[in-house]
Amino acid sequence: MAERSIPARERLRQLRSAGLWPPVVPAVVLTEALRGDPRRDFLEERLLGMCDVEAVDEPVARRAAQLRTGAGRGSAVDAIVVAFAEGSGGVVLTQDPKDLKALAIQADPPVLVERV
């Protein structure tokens, strides 16, 4: 059965009610999300303008390495995203949950990965 699409305004209301808005984005995610051309990055920049972008420090980077080794898969950026969530609320919102879920299983406390 196909997933029912939730209207954007309703999903935003749900995220706010759950305390998940504004999202916190590790700065390294910009490397994967952007192309470096403002004309092509318009939609991504619009979304990022509604987020809190934060630097990745050494403890988070080291934890991400542990998560990635434990999962035996996932990119370094995905591992950093899960390590960030592990230390700040425990939820990752994504359109591609496969590798993130494998990494999230390693997290302590648990990290929830939700498809948006």
C-alpha positions, 0 to 999 in steps of 0.5 A: 500500500502506498504512503499517503502524502501529508500536506506540507502545512500539516506536516510542518504543524506536526513537526512544530508540535513535536518540538522538531522545528526548526531542524538542526543541520550539521554544516557538513550536510551542505556539502551533499545538499548543495551544488555551489550554484545559487541558481541551482540551489534555490530550493535547498537554500530556501529550506536551509534558511529555515534551519539552524546550521551548526558546526561539527565538533571533534566529539561528534566526528569521533562518535560518527566514526564509531556509529559508521564502524558499528553499522558497517555501512553509511556515508561519513555525512550520514553518520555525522547526522545520526551522531548529531541527532544522538546528542540533540533530540534523537530524530532524523528527518530524511527522504532516504532512510535506508543507511540512516536507519542502519546507523541509528540502530547503533545510537545510544540513546536511540535515534528515530529516523522518519521519512518526510 
